[in-house]
Amino acid sequence: MRRLDEILAYNRHFLEQKAYEQFQTTKFPDKGLVVLSCMDTRLVELLPKAMNLRNGDFKLIKNAGAIVSHPFGSIMRSILVAIYELKAEEVCVVGHHDCGMSAIDPDRLVAKMKERGVSAQTIRVLEHAGVDLRRWLRGFAQVEEAVKNSVAMIRNHPLLPRDVAVHGLIIDPHTGKLELVENGYDHR
Ligand code: ZN
């Protein structure tokens, strides 16, 4: 069976068993928390378990690297919606060791795009249109610095309420150990 068919077949079973009942909650985070983390597969279950967070406890936003790269991009918008519309009160940026975004080489990525059929012409057109692909695709050298940058971007955002604490942490993707990089309570 192909992946999507497997998912849909399983889903019918899930509903029949009423397996959803144990997950029922509201859209408001019981622990008043927004977590921005990385899409790394090792963190899917490990991160909530290591932070004692369950369904209903928090809003979880993920991307590659837990990076806020633009003050008016979708990550920042999600954080603001969580705070103003969904009663979140604190933000945790949780980066991790051994992150794929720390090893990203934009030139190599562009080369892979070309191998997969994106034409050099397309790349040139984008660049002429002002898209700085290499800047857009680049990751970070040090996770600690990346977390601090994201925390600063959120904390200094002109639309963020001043009383919202923004914390920065690094998680070990093997053990779940958390390292505190920025304590948001010190900055309010
Ligand atoms: Zn990562």
Backbone and ligand atoms as CSV (ligand in chain L), in Angstrom:
chain,resi,resn,atom,element,x,y,z
A,1,MET,N,N,0.843,-1.200,0.000
A,1,MET,CA,C,0.000,0.000,0.000
A,1,MET,C,C,0.883,1.256,0.000
A,2,ARG,N,N,0.461,2.252,-0.758
A,2,ARG,CA,C,1.229,3.489,-0.759
A,2,ARG,C,C,0.974,4.257,0.540
A,3,ARG,N,N,1.893,5.177,0.843
A,3,ARG,CA,C,1.836,5.834,2.153
A,3,ARG,C,C,0.498,6.508,2.456
A,4,LEU,N,N,0.014,7.257,1.462
A,4,LEU,CA,C,-1.232,7.985,1.710
A,4,LEU,C,C,-2.394,7.013,1.928
A,5,ASP,N,N,-2.410,5.927,1.164
A,5,ASP,CA,C,-3.472,4.928,1.329
A,5,ASP,C,C,-3.395,4.288,2.709
A,6,GLU,N,N,-2.163,4.027,3.153
A,6,GLU,CA,C,-1.974,3.456,4.498
A,6,GLU,C,C,-2.521,4.391,5.567
A,7,ILE,N,N,-2.230,5.682,5.381
A,7,ILE,CA,C,-2.688,6.673,6.363
A,7,ILE,C,C,-4.216,6.704,6.404
A,8,LEU,N,N,-4.834,6.714,5.227
A,8,LEU,CA,C,-6.294,6.809,5.177
A,8,LEU,C,C,-6.958,5.542,5.718
A,9,ALA,N,N,-6.354,4.392,5.440
A,9,ALA,CA,C,-6.904,3.136,5.947
A,9,ALA,C,C,-6.800,3.113,7.468
A,10,TYR,N,N,-5.649,3.519,7.988
A,10,TYR,CA,C,-5.462,3.552,9.432
A,10,TYR,C,C,-6.460,4.511,10.081
A,11,ASN,N,N,-6.696,5.629,9.397
A,11,ASN,CA,C,-7.578,6.650,9.963
A,11,ASN,C,C,-9.000,6.133,10.157
A,12,ARG,N,N,-9.468,5.299,9.238
A,12,ARG,CA,C,-10.814,4.726,9.389
A,12,ARG,C,C,-10.879,3.878,10.657
A,13,HIS,N,N,-9.828,3.118,10.867
A,13,HIS,CA,C,-9.719,2.266,12.047
A,13,HIS,C,C,-9.679,3.127,13.317
A,14,PHE,N,N,-8.894,4.208,13.254
A,14,PHE,CA,C,-8.736,5.137,14.390
A,14,PHE,C,C,-10.102,5.672,14.829
A,15,LEU,N,N,-10.911,6.047,13.861
A,15,LEU,CA,C,-12.238,6.584,14.158
A,15,LEU,C,C,-13.170,5.513,14.717
A,16,GLU,N,N,-13.110,4.341,14.098
A,16,GLU,CA,C,-13.965,3.244,14.567
A,16,GLU,C,C,-13.690,2.917,16.036
A,17,GLN,N,N,-12.420,2.961,16.374
A,17,GLN,CA,C,-12.008,2.628,17.750
A,17,GLN,C,C,-12.241,3.781,18.728
A,18,LYS,N,N,-12.666,4.932,18.188
A,18,LYS,CA,C,-12.792,6.156,18.998
A,18,LYS,C,C,-11.484,6.463,19.727
A,19,ALA,N,N,-10.384,6.234,19.055
A,19,ALA,CA,C,-9.059,6.448,19.664
A,19,ALA,C,C,-8.795,7.927,19.927
A,20,TYR,N,N,-9.611,8.778,19.328
A,20,TYR,CA,C,-9.444,10.228,19.513
A,20,TYR,C,C,-9.868,10.694,20.900
A,21,GLU,N,N,-10.642,9.891,21.569
A,21,GLU,CA,C,-11.234,10.369,22.825
A,21,GLU,C,C,-10.197,10.814,23.851
A,22,GLN,N,N,-9.084,10.090,23.889
A,22,GLN,CA,C,-8.051,10.424,24.878
A,22,GLN,C,C,-7.336,11.745,24.560
A,23,PHE,N,N,-7.548,12.277,23.351
A,23,PHE,CA,C,-6.846,13.508,22.974
A,23,PHE,C,C,-7.735,14.736,23.048
A,24,GLN,N,N,-8.965,14.574,23.447
A,24,GLN,CA,C,-9.876,15.709,23.382
A,24,GLN,C,C,-9.532,16.792,24.392
A,25,THR,N,N,-9.513,18.015,23.880
A,25,THR,CA,C,-9.124,19.170,24.683
A,25,THR,C,C,-9.647,20.406,23.972
A,26,THR,N,N,-9.223,21.605,24.379
A,26,THR,CA,C,-9.655,22.816,23.677
A,26,THR,C,C,-8.494,23.396,22.884
A,27,LYS,N,N,-8.750,24.469,22.147
A,27,LYS,CA,C,-7.660,25.089,21.391
A,27,LYS,C,C,-6.819,26.016,22.260
A,28,PHE,N,N,-7.218,26.234,23.501
A,28,PHE,CA,C,-6.467,27.125,24.391
A,28,PHE,C,C,-5.443,26.317,25.181
A,29,PRO,N,N,-4.178,26.760,25.200
A,29,PRO,CA,C,-3.133,25.966,25.870
A,29,PRO,C,C,-3.247,26.038,27.390
A,30,ASP,N,N,-3.481,24.892,28.032
A,30,ASP,CA,C,-3.670,24.847,29.482
A,30,ASP,C,C,-2.466,25.406,30.240
A,31,LYS,N,N,-1.270,25.236,29.676
A,31,LYS,CA,C,-0.070,25.735,30.365
A,31,LYS,C,C,0.363,27.109,29.855
A,32,GLY,N,N,-0.464,27.720,29.010
A,32,GLY,CA,C,-0.199,29.091,28.566
A,32,GLY,C,C,1.093,29.285,27.802
A,33,LEU,N,N,1.480,28.258,27.073
A,33,LEU,CA,C,2.821,28.253,26.483
A,33,LEU,C,C,2.787,28.112,24.957
A,34,VAL,N,N,3.703,28.831,24.302
A,34,VAL,CA,C,3.972,28.590,22.874
A,34,VAL,C,C,5.387,28.059,22.783
A,35,VAL,N,N,5.595,26.964,22.087
A,35,VAL,CA,C,6.938,26.436,21.876
A,35,VAL,C,C,7.248,26.518,20.386
A,36,LEU,N,N,8.378,27.147,20.078
A,36,LEU,CA,C,8.887,27.131,18.699
A,36,LEU,C,C,10.056,26.169,18.685
A,37,SER,N,N,9.940,25.121,17.889
A,37,SER,CA,C,11.036,24.155,17.839
A,37,SER,C,C,11.328,23.729,16.410
A,38,CYS,N,N,12.233,22.759,16.299
A,38,CYS,CA,C,12.678,22.294,14.985
A,38,CYS,C,C,11.860,21.084,14.553
A,39,MET,N,N,11.772,20.886,13.244
A,39,MET,CA,C,10.994,19.781,12.692
A,39,MET,C,C,11.707,18.427,12.793
A,40,ASP,N,N,12.893,18.410,13.397
A,40,ASP,CA,C,13.681,17.182,13.519
A,40,ASP,C,C,12.823,15.993,13.985
A,41,THR,N,N,12.980,14.866,13.297
A,41,THR,CA,C,12.170,13.680,13.614
A,41,THR,C,C,12.373,13.186,15.044
A,42,ARG,N,N,13.583,13.401,15.574
A,42,ARG,CA,C,13.881,12.881,16.915
A,42,ARG,C,C,13.131,13.630,18.004
A,43,LEU,N,N,12.608,14.803,17.642
A,43,LEU,CA,C,11.942,15.632,18.655
A,43,LEU,C,C,10.427,15.480,18.661
A,44,VAL,N,N,9.884,14.754,17.697
A,44,VAL,CA,C,8.428,14.697,17.546
A,44,VAL,C,C,7.743,14.317,18.859
A,45,GLU,N,N,8.199,13.232,19.467
A,45,GLU,CA,C,7.606,12.822,20.749
A,45,GLU,C,C,8.499,13.183,21.928
A,46,LEU,N,N,9.819,13.168,21.679
A,46,LEU,CA,C,10.772,13.403,22.769
A,46,LEU,C,C,10.602,14.785,23.402
A,47,LEU,N,N,10.443,15.813,22.575
A,47,LEU,CA,C,10.379,17.177,23.119
A,47,LEU,C,C,9.208,17.373,24.080
A,48,PRO,N,N,7.975,17.032,23.686
A,48,PRO,CA,C,6.874,17.212,24.656
A,48,PRO,C,C,7.053,16.373,25.915
A,49,LYS,N,N,7.543,15.145,25.745
A,49,LYS,CA,C,7.728,14.271,26.915
A,49,LYS,C,C,8.773,14.867,27.853
A,50,ALA,N,N,9.872,15.338,27.267
A,50,ALA,CA,C,10.972,15.873,28.083
A,50,ALA,C,C,10.573,17.169,28.779
A,51,MET,N,N,9.555,17.861,28.260
A,51,MET,CA,C,9.108,19.120,28.868
A,51,MET,C,C,7.813,18.934,29.659
A,52,ASN,N,N,7.375,17.692,29.770
A,52,ASN,CA,C,6.113,17.364,30.457
A,52,ASN,C,C,4.927,18.118,29.846
A,53,LEU,N,N,4.855,18.098,28.533
A,53,LEU,CA,C,3.772,18.763,27.815
A,53,LEU,C,C,2.957,17.727,27.061
A,54,ARG,N,N,1.645,17.875,27.147
A,54,ARG,CA,C,0.749,16.930,26.494
A,54,ARG,C,C,-0.210,17.666,25.583
A,55,ASN,N,N,-0.994,16.888,24.862
A,55,ASN,CA,C,-2.040,17.468,24.029
A,55,ASN,C,C,-2.848,18.457,24.864
A,56,GLY,N,N,-3.058,19.664,24.326
A,56,GLY,CA,C,-3.863,20.636,25.062
A,56,GLY,C,C,-3.058,21.568,25.949
A,57,ASP,N,N,-1.788,21.211,26.224
A,57,ASP,CA,C,-0.988,22.025,27.137
A,57,ASP,C,C,-0.381,23.259,26.482
A,58,PHE,N,N,-0.065,23.161,25.166
A,58,PHE,CA,C,0.757,24.215,24.564
A,58,PHE,C,C,0.503,24.314,23.069
A,59,LYS,N,N,0.927,25.451,22.502
A,59,LYS,CA,C,0.881,25.625,21.061
A,59,LYS,C,C,2.264,25.286,20.537
A,60,LEU,N,N,2.336,24.444,19.530
A,60,LEU,CA,C,3.634,24.021,19.010
A,60,LEU,C,C,3.816,24.514,17.579
A,61,ILE,N,N,4.862,25.301,17.377
A,61,ILE,CA,C,5.192,25.819,16.046
A,61,ILE,C,C,6.535,25.215,15.667
A,62,LYS,N,N,6.616,24.705,14.463
A,62,LYS,CA,C,7.876,24.081,14.060
A,62,LYS,C,C,8.317,24.545,12.685
A,63,ASN,N,N,9.611,24.627,12.521
A,63,ASN,CA,C,10.174,24.766,11.178
A,63,ASN,C,C,11.573,24.161,11.214
A,64,ALA,N,N,12.306,24.285,10.126
A,64,ALA,CA,C,13.659,23.752,10.100
A,64,ALA,C,C,14.554,24.679,10.916
A,65,GLY,N,N,15.014,24.214,12.072
A,65,GLY,CA,C,15.968,24.970,12.865
A,65,GLY,C,C,15.398,25.809,13.994
A,66,ALA,N,N,14.081,25.861,14.138
A,66,ALA,CA,C,13.436,26.720,15.159
A,66,ALA,C,C,13.867,28.173,14.958
A,67,ILE,N,N,13.877,28.609,13.719
A,67,ILE,CA,C,14.405,29.936,13.376
A,67,ILE,C,C,13.269,30.918,13.068
A,68,VAL,N,N,13.325,32.086,13.688
A,68,VAL,CA,C,12.453,33.188,13.248
A,68,VAL,C,C,13.322,34.018,12.320
A,69,SER,N,N,13.092,33.908,11.029
A,69,SER,CA,C,14.006,34.588,10.110
A,69,SER,C,C,13.466,35.935,9.640
A,70,HIS,N,N,12.182,36.173,9.877
A,70,HIS,CA,C,11.623,37.442,9.424
A,70,HIS,C,C,10.612,37.951,10.459
A,71,PRO,N,N,10.701,39.230,10.841
A,71,PRO,CA,C,9.774,39.732,11.860
A,71,PRO,C,C,8.315,39.732,11.399
A,72,PHE,N,N,8.087,39.705,10.092
A,72,PHE,CA,C,6.698,39.672,9.615
A,72,PHE,C,C,6.446,38.444,8.736
A,73,GLY,N,N,7.021,37.326,9.159
A,73,GLY,CA,C,6.785,36.054,8.474
A,73,GLY,C,C,5.746,35.236,9.236
A,74,SER,N,N,5.522,34.015,8.778
A,74,SER,CA,C,4.434,33.208,9.339
A,74,SER,C,C,4.725,32.708,10.756
A,75,ILE,N,N,5.994,32.551,11.117
A,75,ILE,CA,C,6.313,32.092,12.479
A,75,ILE,C,C,5.924,33.174,13.489
A,76,MET,N,N,6.334,34.386,13.207
A,76,MET,CA,C,6.014,35.493,14.127
A,76,MET,C,C,4.498,35.712,14.176
A,77,ARG,N,N,3.852,35.578,13.052
A,77,ARG,CA,C,2.388,35.727,13.037
A,77,ARG,C,C,1.737,34.660,13.917
A,78,SER,N,N,2.230,33.434,13.824
A,78,SER,CA,C,1.672,32.346,14.639
A,78,SER,C,C,1.850,32.636,16.123
A,79,ILE,N,N,3.017,33.141,16.494
A,79,ILE,CA,C,3.274,33.462,17.904
A,79,ILE,C,C,2.304,34.547,18.383
A,80,LEU,N,N,2.116,35.566,17.566
A,80,LEU,CA,C,1.217,36.661,17.959
A,80,LEU,C,C,-0.234,36.185,18.061
A,81,VAL,N,N,-0.647,35.336,17.147
A,81,VAL,CA,C,-2.021,34.791,17.197
A,81,VAL,C,C,-2.183,33.952,18.463
A,82,ALA,N,N,-1.172,33.143,18.788
A,82,ALA,CA,C,-1.238,32.304,19.993
A,82,ALA,C,C,-1.398,33.172,21.242
A,83,ILE,N,N,-0.717,34.301,21.253
A,83,ILE,CA,C,-0.768,35.178,22.426
A,83,ILE,C,C,-2.082,35.963,22.495
A,84,TYR,N,N,-2.439,36.600,21.384
A,84,TYR,CA,C,-3.612,37.487,21.435
A,84,TYR,C,C,-4.941,36.751,21.318
A,85,GLU,N,N,-4.968,35.678,20.551
A,85,GLU,CA,C,-6.237,34.992,20.305
A,85,GLU,C,C,-6.417,33.744,21.155
A,86,LEU,N,N,-5.300,33.140,21.568
A,86,LEU,CA,C,-5.407,31.819,22.168
A,86,LEU,C,C,-4.853,31.761,23.595
A,87,LYS,N,N,-4.623,32.926,24.169
A,87,LYS,CA,C,-4.294,33.035,25.586
A,87,LYS,C,C,-2.933,32.461,25.993
A,88,ALA,N,N,-2.016,32.363,25.063
A,88,ALA,CA,C,-0.659,31.953,25.456
A,88,ALA,C,C,0.004,33.130,26.160
A,89,GLU,N,N,0.841,32.831,27.154
A,89,GLU,CA,C,1.442,33.877,27.976
A,89,GLU,C,C,2.969,33.883,27.954
A,90,GLU,N,N,3.562,32.765,27.550
A,90,GLU,CA,C,5.022,32.686,27.520
A,90,GLU,C,C,5.449,31.960,26.248
A,91,VAL,N,N,6.665,32.259,25.798
A,91,VAL,CA,C,7.197,31.634,24.587
A,91,VAL,C,C,8.510,30.934,24.911
A,92,CYS,N,N,8.668,29.712,24.431
A,92,CYS,CA,C,9.953,29.006,24.541
A,92,CYS,C,C,10.479,28.711,23.139
A,93,VAL,N,N,11.664,29.195,22.838
A,93,VAL,CA,C,12.340,28.798,21.597
A,93,VAL,C,C,13.252,27.639,21.977
A,94,VAL,N,N,13.044,26.490,21.357
A,94,VAL,CA,C,13.834,25.307,21.716
A,94,VAL,C,C,14.603,24.797,20.493
A,95,GLY,N,N,15.868,25.190,20.408
A,95,GLY,CA,C,16.749,24.661,19.372
A,95,GLY,C,C,17.317,23.332,19.838
A,96,HIS,N,N,18.120,22.703,19.015
A,96,HIS,CA,C,18.714,21.433,19.469
A,96,HIS,C,C,20.092,21.216,18.880
A,97,HIS,N,N,20.868,20.395,19.592
A,97,HIS,CA,C,22.195,20.016,19.106
A,97,HIS,C,C,22.035,19.141,17.867
A,98,ASP,N,N,23.061,19.137,17.016
A,98,ASP,CA,C,23.088,18.264,15.843
A,98,ASP,C,C,21.921,18.583,14.889
A,99,CYS,N,N,21.609,19.875,14.764
A,99,CYS,CA,C,20.490,20.299,13.913
A,99,CYS,C,C,20.913,20.328,12.447
A,100,GLY,N,N,20.034,19.832,11.599
A,100,GLY,CA,C,20.303,19.834,10.156
A,100,GLY,C,C,20.564,21.230,9.610
A,101,MET,N,N,19.957,22.241,10.220
A,101,MET,CA,C,20.139,23.603,9.728
A,101,MET,C,C,21.521,24.164,10.050
A,102,SER,N,N,22.278,23.460,10.898
A,102,SER,CA,C,23.628,23.932,11.185
A,102,SER,C,C,24.609,23.423,10.122
A,103,ALA,N,N,24.128,22.522,9.281
A,103,ALA,CA,C,25.027,21.953,8.280
A,103,ALA,C,C,24.593,22.322,6.859
A,104,ILE,N,N,23.624,23.225,6.758
A,104,ILE,CA,C,23.113,23.575,5.430
A,104,ILE,C,C,24.114,24.429,4.661
A,105,ASP,N,N,24.415,23.970,3.458
A,105,ASP,CA,C,25.253,24.749,2.559
A,105,ASP,C,C,24.347,25.194,1.404
A,106,PRO,N,N,24.013,26.492,1.355
A,106,PRO,CA,C,23.060,26.950,0.337
A,106,PRO,C,C,23.471,26.590,-1.093
A,107,ASP,N,N,24.780,26.646,-1.369
A,107,ASP,CA,C,25.218,26.324,-2.736
A,107,ASP,C,C,24.955,24.857,-3.071
A,108,ARG,N,N,25.185,23.997,-2.078
A,108,ARG,CA,C,24.946,22.571,-2.293
A,108,ARG,C,C,23.457,22.304,-2.498
A,109,LEU,N,N,22.642,23.032,-1.730
A,109,LEU,CA,C,21.193,22.870,-1.851
A,109,LEU,C,C,20.709,23.294,-3.245
A,110,VAL,N,N,21.247,24.407,-3.726
A,110,VAL,CA,C,20.881,24.872,-5.067
A,110,VAL,C,C,21.345,23.855,-6.111
A,111,ALA,N,N,22.530,23.275,-5.900
A,111,ALA,CA,C,23.029,22.256,-6.833
A,111,ALA,C,C,22.083,21.056,-6.858
A,112,LYS,N,N,21.566,20.673,-5.678
A,112,LYS,CA,C,20.621,19.542,-5.612
A,112,LYS,C,C,19.323,19.879,-6.339
A,113,MET,N,N,18.887,21.119,-6.224
A,113,MET,CA,C,17.666,21.540,-6.931
A,113,MET,C,C,17.854,21.371,-8.441
A,114,LYS,N,N,19.034,21.756,-8.899
A,114,LYS,CA,C,19.319,21.631,-10.343
A,114,LYS,C,C,19.338,20.162,-10.761
A,115,GLU,N,N,19.927,19.314,-9.914
A,115,GLU,CA,C,19.946,17.866,-10.205
A,115,GLU,C,C,18.534,17.298,-10.296
A,116,ARG,N,N,17.621,17.871,-9.497
A,116,ARG,CA,C,16.244,17.359,-9.476
A,116,ARG,C,C,15.353,18.021,-10.519
A,117,GLY,N,N,15.972,18.818,-11.409
A,117,GLY,CA,C,15.214,19.316,-12.546
A,117,GLY,C,C,14.888,20.801,-12.560
A,118,VAL,N,N,15.280,21.531,-11.500
A,118,VAL,CA,C,15.069,22.987,-11.538
A,118,VAL,C,C,16.133,23.568,-12.470
A,119,SER,N,N,15.708,24.333,-13.450
A,119,SER,CA,C,16.672,24.799,-14.451
A,119,SER,C,C,17.506,25.970,-13.934
A,120,ALA,N,N,18.694,26.094,-14.485
A,120,ALA,CA,C,19.578,27.209,-14.142
A,120,ALA,C,C,18.888,28.514,-14.502
A,121,GLN,N,N,18.084,28.466,-15.541
A,121,GLN,CA,C,17.306,29.645,-15.977
A,121,GLN,C,C,16.362,30.100,-14.853
A,122,THR,N,N,15.672,29.145,-14.230
A,122,THR,CA,C,14.754,29.469,-13.121
A,122,THR,C,C,15.508,30.145,-11.979
A,123,ILE,N,N,16.670,29.591,-11.646
A,123,ILE,CA,C,17.490,30.170,-10.564
A,123,ILE,C,C,17.866,31.611,-10.924
A,124,ARG,N,N,18.249,31.802,-12.178
A,124,ARG,CA,C,18.658,33.152,-12.609
A,124,ARG,C,C,17.484,34.120,-12.555
A,125,VAL,N,N,16.326,33.676,-12.996
A,125,VAL,CA,C,15.132,34.540,-12.994
A,125,VAL,C,C,14.815,34.980,-11.561
A,126,LEU,N,N,14.869,34.014,-10.627
A,126,LEU,CA,C,14.590,34.351,-9.226
A,126,LEU,C,C,15.594,35.366,-8.701
A,127,GLU,N,N,16.849,35.147,-9.058
A,127,GLU,CA,C,17.876,36.060,-8.563
A,127,GLU,C,C,17.718,37.457,-9.150
A,128,HIS,N,N,17.336,37.504,-10.423
A,128,HIS,CA,C,17.103,38.818,-11.049
A,128,HIS,C,C,15.891,39.501,-10.424
A,129,ALA,N,N,14.956,38.693,-9.941
A,129,ALA,CA,C,13.744,39.263,-9.307
A,129,ALA,C,C,14.023,39.704,-7.862
A,130,GLY,N,N,15.264,39.526,-7.433
A,130,GLY,CA,C,15.621,40.018,-6.098
A,130,GLY,C,C,15.552,38.969,-5.004
A,131,VAL,N,N,15.326,37.700,-5.365
A,131,VAL,CA,C,15.309,36.638,-4.350
A,131,VAL,C,C,16.760,36.231,-4.061
A,132,ASP,N,N,17.204,36.483,-2.840
A,132,ASP,CA,C,18.561,36.096,-2.461
A,132,ASP,C,C,18.509,34.663,-1.932
A,133,LEU,N,N,18.591,33.708,-2.860
A,133,LEU,CA,C,18.411,32.295,-2.509
A,133,LEU,C,C,19.402,31.830,-1.444
A,134,ARG,N,N,20.654,32.238,-1.612
A,134,ARG,CA,C,21.680,31.757,-0.681
A,134,ARG,C,C,21.435,32.282,0.722
A,135,ARG,N,N,20.963,33.493,0.821
A,135,ARG,CA,C,20.666,34.072,2.134
A,135,ARG,C,C,19.435,33.376,2.737
A,136,TRP,N,N,18.442,33.153,1.886
A,136,TRP,CA,C,17.184,32.547,2.326
A,136,TRP,C,C,17.382,31.111,2.814
A,137,LEU,N,N,18.271,30.398,2.153
A,137,LEU,CA,C,18.449,28.972,2.442
A,137,LEU,C,C,19.484,28.698,3.532
A,138,ARG,N,N,20.182,29.712,3.938
A,138,ARG,CA,C,21.291,29.422,4.859
A,138,ARG,C,C,20.769,29.093,6.262
A,139,GLY,N,N,21.542,28.304,6.975
A,139,GLY,CA,C,21.164,27.920,8.335
A,139,GLY,C,C,21.944,28.739,9.346
A,140,PHE,N,N,22.539,28.069,10.308
A,140,PHE,CA,C,23.321,28.779,11.320
A,140,PHE,C,C,24.551,27.965,11.679
A,141,ALA,N,N,25.561,28.664,12.262
A,141,ALA,CA,C,26.796,27.979,12.643
A,141,ALA,C,C,26.671,27.395,14.044
A,142,GLN,N,N,26.126,28.174,14.988
A,142,GLN,CA,C,26.032,27.747,16.384
A,142,GLN,C,C,24.581,27.775,16.832
A,143,VAL,N,N,24.106,26.677,17.400
A,143,VAL,CA,C,22.703,26.624,17.807
A,143,VAL,C,C,22.399,27.653,18.900
A,144,GLU,N,N,23.356,27.865,19.802
A,144,GLU,CA,C,23.119,28.814,20.888
A,144,GLU,C,C,22.870,30.225,20.336
A,145,GLU,N,N,23.683,30.589,19.365
A,145,GLU,CA,C,23.535,31.906,18.747
A,145,GLU,C,C,22.197,31.988,17.987
A,146,ALA,N,N,21.840,30.896,17.326
A,146,ALA,CA,C,20.570,30.871,16.569
A,146,ALA,C,C,19.379,31.042,17.507
A,147,VAL,N,N,19.421,30.350,18.655
A,147,VAL,CA,C,18.321,30.460,19.624
A,147,VAL,C,C,18.254,31.897,20.151
A,148,LYS,N,N,19.417,32.458,20.478
A,148,LYS,CA,C,19.447,33.842,20.993
A,148,LYS,C,C,18.901,34.818,19.959
A,149,ASN,N,N,19.234,34.606,18.698
A,149,ASN,CA,C,18.722,35.497,17.646
A,149,ASN,C,C,17.208,35.409,17.539
A,150,SER,N,N,16.680,34.176,17.590
A,150,SER,CA,C,15.226,34.018,17.486
A,150,SER,C,C,14.534,34.629,18.699
A,151,VAL,N,N,15.108,34.408,19.888
A,151,VAL,CA,C,14.533,34.987,21.108
A,151,VAL,C,C,14.514,36.516,20.993
A,152,ALA,N,N,15.614,37.088,20.518
A,152,ALA,CA,C,15.697,38.554,20.402
A,152,ALA,C,C,14.682,39.074,19.389
A,153,MET,N,N,14.539,38.349,18.292
A,153,MET,CA,C,13.585,38.765,17.253
A,153,MET,C,C,12.163,38.797,17.825
A,154,ILE,N,N,11.814,37.789,18.630
A,154,ILE,CA,C,10.467,37.726,19.217
A,154,ILE,C,C,10.328,38.784,20.313
A,155,ARG,N,N,11.303,38.808,21.204
A,155,ARG,CA,C,11.225,39.707,22.368
A,155,ARG,C,C,11.152,41.174,21.953
A,156,ASN,N,N,11.878,41.527,20.913
A,156,ASN,CA,C,11.931,42.932,20.487
A,156,ASN,C,C,10.878,43.279,19.450
A,157,HIS,N,N,9.998,42.338,19.179
A,157,HIS,CA,C,8.990,42.605,18.146
A,157,HIS,C,C,8.057,43.726,18.601
A,158,PRO,N,N,7.789,44.694,17.726
A,158,PRO,CA,C,6.970,45.842,18.150
A,158,PRO,C,C,5.539,45.464,18.529
A,159,LEU,N,N,5.062,44.311,18.085
A,159,LEU,CA,C,3.679,43.939,18.373
A,159,LEU,C,C,3.547,42.953,19.538
A,160,LEU,N,N,4.682,42.591,20.159
A,160,LEU,CA,C,4.615,41.645,21.278
A,160,LEU,C,C,4.302,42.394,22.579
A,161,PRO,N,N,3.312,41.916,23.367
A,161,PRO,CA,C,3.047,42.562,24.649
A,161,PRO,C,C,4.290,42.474,25.538
A,162,ARG,N,N,4.586,43.538,26.251
A,162,ARG,CA,C,5.826,43.613,27.052
A,162,ARG,C,C,5.867,42.592,28.179
A,163,ASP,N,N,4.707,42.114,28.628
A,163,ASP,CA,C,4.714,41.201,29.780
A,163,ASP,C,C,4.886,39.731,29.394
A,164,VAL,N,N,5.099,39.451,28.111
A,164,VAL,CA,C,5.286,38.060,27.673
A,164,VAL,C,C,6.759,37.672,27.824
A,165,ALA,N,N,7.026,36.621,28.602
A,165,ALA,CA,C,8.397,36.147,28.774
A,165,ALA,C,C,8.786,35.271,27.586
A,166,VAL,N,N,9.968,35.509,27.031
A,166,VAL,CA,C,10.459,34.713,25.902
A,166,VAL,C,C,11.742,34.017,26.338
A,167,HIS,N,N,11.687,32.693,26.420
A,167,HIS,CA,C,12.818,31.908,26.894
A,167,HIS,C,C,13.535,31.242,25.724
A,168,GLY,N,N,14.809,30.943,25.926
A,168,GLY,CA,C,15.581,30.219,24.916
A,168,GLY,C,C,16.190,28.974,25.531
A,169,LEU,N,N,16.003,27.827,24.866
A,169,LEU,CA,C,16.553,26.566,25.378
A,169,LEU,C,C,17.167,25.750,24.246
A,170,ILE,N,N,18.036,24.833,24.630
A,170,ILE,CA,C,18.582,23.876,23.664
A,170,ILE,C,C,18.303,22.480,24.212
A,171,ILE,N,N,17.768,21.612,23.354
A,171,ILE,CA,C,17.454,20.254,23.798
A,171,ILE,C,C,18.426,19.261,23.153
A,172,ASP,N,N,18.795,18.267,23.938
A,172,ASP,CA,C,19.628,17.184,23.408
A,172,ASP,C,C,18.701,16.190,22.700
A,173,PRO,N,N,18.893,15.953,21.399
A,173,PRO,CA,C,17.954,15.115,20.659
A,173,PRO,C,C,18.031,13.625,21.015
A,174,HIS,N,N,19.019,13.253,21.841
A,174,HIS,CA,C,19.117,11.848,22.266
A,174,HIS,C,C,18.493,11.644,23.646
A,175,THR,N,N,18.831,12.550,24.578
A,175,THR,CA,C,18.385,12.360,25.964
A,175,THR,C,C,17.215,13.251,26.363
A,176,GLY,N,N,16.964,14.320,25.611
A,176,GLY,CA,C,15.909,15.261,25.989
A,176,GLY,C,C,16.363,16.273,27.026
A,177,LYS,N,N,17.649,16.234,27.398
A,177,LYS,CA,C,18.161,17.196,28.393
A,177,LYS,C,C,18.032,18.624,27.870
A,178,LEU,N,N,17.500,19.507,28.724
A,178,LEU,CA,C,17.328,20.912,28.334
A,178,LEU,C,C,18.433,21.766,28.934
A,179,GLU,N,N,18.899,22.696,28.119
A,179,GLU,CA,C,19.919,23.638,28.558
A,179,GLU,C,C,19.295,25.030,28.433
A,180,LEU,N,N,19.366,25.813,29.467
A,180,LEU,CA,C,18.770,27.150,29.422
A,180,LEU,C,C,19.762,28.141,28.809
A,181,VAL,N,N,19.318,28.819,27.763
A,181,VAL,CA,C,20.174,29.795,27.086
A,181,VAL,C,C,19.741,31.214,27.444
A,182,GLU,N,N,18.430,31.400,27.556
A,182,GLU,CA,C,17.886,32.732,27.881
A,182,GLU,C,C,16.704,32.549,28.823
A,183,ASN,N,N,16.780,33.174,29.975
A,183,ASN,CA,C,15.646,33.131,30.892
A,183,ASN,C,C,14.798,34.384,30.676
A,184,GLY,N,N,13.614,34.176,30.114
A,184,GLY,CA,C,12.771,35.310,29.747
A,184,GLY,C,C,12.287,36.149,30.911
A,185,TYR,N,N,12.275,35.566,32.109
A,185,TYR,CA,C,11.807,36.325,33.276
A,185,TYR,C,C,12.768,37.470,33.631
A,186,ASP,N,N,14.022,37.332,33.201
A,186,ASP,CA,C,15.019,38.370,33.489
A,186,ASP,C,C,14.848,39.609,32.617
A,187,HIS,N,N,14.013,39.494,31.604
A,187,HIS,CA,C,13.947,40.585,30.614
A,187,HIS,C,C,12.635,41.338,30.581
A,188,ARG,N,N,11.710,40.982,31.441
A,188,ARG,CA,C,10.410,41.662,31.341
A,188,ARG,C,C,10.431,43.017,32.040
L,1,ZN,ZN,ZN,16.908,20.771,13.756
